[in-house]
Structures are given as C-alpha cells and as structure tokens.
Amino acid sequence: MKKSERLDLIKKIVLSHDIETQHDLLALLKEQGLELTQATISRDMNEIGIVKIPSGSGRYIYGLSQDSGKKIIQRPASIRSTILDMSDKIDDLRRHIYLKVIPGNAMLIKRYLVTDFSERLFSIIADDDSILLIAKTERDADYIRQEVKTWMQAKTK
C-alpha cells in the first residue's frame, strides 16, 4: 500500500470511529490488513493533523484538525482548545515557556509553533502532553507568549 493510500485509510477510520488511543487505531488498521508500528502511526497522525478532541460524552477522541498545513493567523478552534495551560514568566527562566496540552496533541502544536515562530525559537521539546519552548531572546518569548495567549483566549469565543 502506498503511503498516500495509508494516510487516506487512517483519515477514513478516524472520521468513522470514536478512537481514544493509538492502540485502538492500530487494531482497526490491522482489521483492514495493515500492520503498523506505534512509531509509524504516530508519525502518520502528526502528518495528517490528527488531534484529540472532546467527544459528546466528555471523553477525548481522535479527530482531524481543520488546518491545511499552511500558516494561518487564527488557529482552528479544535487546535486552540487543546492548549490547557501556559506558564507565566519566571525570573530566572524568562526565555522559557511551558505549555500543557491535551494528551496526544503536543506534536501538532509544536509544528504550529515552529511554523509560526521559527525565527524566534532557540529550541522546542514536546512529549505527549507538554511542550517546553526556549526563545532566542526574552523579547521573543514575550511575543510568543502573547500570541499563544490569543490562541487560548479565542477558544472561549
């Protein structure tokens, strides 16, 4: 199966099932005759833009972001709602920003941060549910913090 066909199949499965974990997605793909590693499915999900979104029952399930991969001024609501908290400025860590996100969404948010702020970033580290961002300067950190605050505030509108 070609990669593009595999990505289309993953999209189709995510749109037609309430999937809570990568393990659940891997099992559904196996039913379709496609065996993937967790690392491969993770990369594919990141490339597609699959994020955790609230379901009607209050649980979080996988869904597709509304982003087309282009830089946009305002993030889609489903993306904005995945940022749960952001650290305040700390005296000895003025260039550092810590973001807490819904599990499974850190890599996608990292991609947005790198796309929008690459000129201002020194480094960025993401795991499943958090991101540590280090800006080049304190002024860069202030700018990024303000922009991310606008993303977070927009989710309540």
Secondary structure, DSSP 8 states (H G I E B T S, - for coil): --HHHHHHHHHHHHHHS---SHHHHHHHHHHTT----HHHHHHHHHHHTEEEEE-TTS-EEEEE-S--SS--SS--HHHHTTEEEE----GGGTTEEEEEE-TT-HHHHHHHHHHHHGGGEEEEEE-SSEEEEEESSHHHHHHHHHHHHHHHHHTT-
